[in-house]
Structure formats: structure tokens, C-alpha cells
Amino acid sequence: MPDESSRQGPRPEPQVKVNDRRRFTPDGEAVPEQEVTSAPEAAQGEAGGPDPRDATLAQQSARIDELMRAYASLVEDGKAARVRLEREKTRVLEAERAQVAQVLLEAVDELERALGGAGDATGPLVDGVRLTLASLAKKVSELGAQRLSVVGQRYDPHLAEAVDVVPVGDRSQDDVVVQEVRAGYRIGERILRPARVRVGRFTQA
């Protein structure tokens, strides 16, 4: 007697389900599994929120801006320092020229007094004094010293020192420098020495 299994016929073969997750390029080459899995994760990151790389780029950009501002500040400070150095250099050179000019002017004063005492005298000695005086006056001029023009001008105590008052009958000459006793000089805005002058004082007859 045939058994139950023979009456039912042959058993069907069990089905095997294959789940192949591999990806292939258009050329038929298999895509590495790491690239396959990273792409969805990257897409998920883009869709899920801001990319942390954006924050990093923003921080780097802010840092670059900060460094550029610091660099610009250093450049401006350097320019200001150079200007200060140039001003200081000019001031020091002007002071040194003023000191030398002061010494030369004292010699000029002595020679002028000597010539004034000689009157109309002539001779090699007087001629030598005149040549020396002219040479010293040239050196004073080369140092940048300029003679103050005060005669005929309103008396200015910053430029001249009044050593005497002279009566004048013309009201327009009142408080006006009428005579220079000793010349005054300046270098730039620096007064080397004020002029010594006589000032008119109006007096009614």
C-alpha cells in the first residue's frame, strides 16, 4: 500500500530569495559598498538640517576679516609712526641748525661792530673783516636762517625787543619800529633771536 507521501507527488523545491544590494556603474563595474552607503547618508544630512561645514566656513571667514582689519590697523600705525619720525627728525635738524646759526650770528655781530668802529677806514685788515663777515652771513643763510624784517612795521614783541622809545611827530609812526639796533633771525617758525629795535612814540608838539 503506497504511503501518504507517494500519493501527494514530489515536493516542490524550496525557493531561495537573493537580496543583492550591489550597485553597478553604467560600464558594469561594481560600486564599492562604502560609496553606496555614504551617498544616502549625505543626502539625509542635507535634508535633515544645516551642514556643519557651513558653520566652519563662517568661522574661518570671520577670522580672515579680523586678520585683515588687524593688518590694516598695523599699516596705518606704521604710516603714523613714519610721520612722527619725520617730524621728530625735522625738529632735531632744525634745532641743530639753530644752535650753529646762533654761534655764527654772534661772530657776525662782533664783526659788524668792528666795521662800525672802523668808520670809513680802508686797508687790508678792514677788507679782510668785510670778506669774513660776508662769508659768515652766507653760511647763516645756508643754514636756513632768515633775517626778520621789522623796520617800518608795527612793533611785535614776538619778533622784536624794544630797547628804546623815540618821539615822533607823525601819528602814523606811533608804535612803529623806526630803527634796528641788532638784526633778528628765524629758521622756519623758530625765532633764533628777536631783533633789538627803537620804537616810535607819537608826541604832540
HUDADA-V798561 format. One line per field, one symbol per residue. ss: DSSP state (a for helix, b for strand, c for the rest). phi: phi as a letter, one per 30 degrees, with the letter a starting at -180 (. if undefined). burial: # if it has 16 or more other C-alpha atoms within 10 Angstrom, else .. Layout:
ss=???
phi=???
burial=???
This chain:
ss=cccaaaaaccccccccccccccbbcccccbbcaaaaaaaaaaaaaaaacccaaaaaaaaaaaaaaaaaaaaaaaaaaaaaaaaaaaaaaaaaaaaaaaaaaaaaaaaaaaaaaaaaaacccccaaaaaaaaaaaaaaaaaaaccbbbccccccbcccccbbbbbbbbbccaaaccbbbbbbbccbbbccbbbbcbbbbbbbbccc
phi=.dddddddiddddddccccccdcbdedjdddeddddddddddddddddlddeddddddddddddddddddddddddddddddddddddddddddddddddddddddddedddddddddicdbkedddddddddddddddddddjdbddcbdicedbddcbcdcaccdbccddcdicdcacdbdcbbbicdddaddcbccdbdbdd
burial=.............................................................................................#..##..##.##.##..##..#..........#...#..#..##.##...#####.##..##...####..##.#....########..#####...############...
